[in-house]
């Protein structure tokens, strides 16, 4: 795929994340994907694991989840992005109780 096609794929991925469209992920990832999560998650293998172990619980906790890429770098088949994820937890998340305050998380 070209650089432009790969950037478009990343844009579709973030649109699906913001729309909380779980079905779209099977079209955007390969089945043998590995998601390398932060402490508390570890590595998740496969699209189904990513959807069931990461996205479903995250969307349940942060129903107003929203992500924005602030910087994108692409060259050929390589794409990297960094940005912010915002949301307001309605339940405990990774041992931190919900308090009604919105959170901002950086990702890269």
PyMOL commands that set and color helices and strands:
alter all, ss='L'
color gray80, all
select helices_A, chain A and resi 3-19+22-28+47-61
alter helices_A, ss='H'
color red, helices_A
select strands_A, chain A and resi 34-36+43-45+66-75+78-88+102-107
alter strands_A, ss='S'
color yellow, strands_A
deselect
rebuild
show_as cartoon
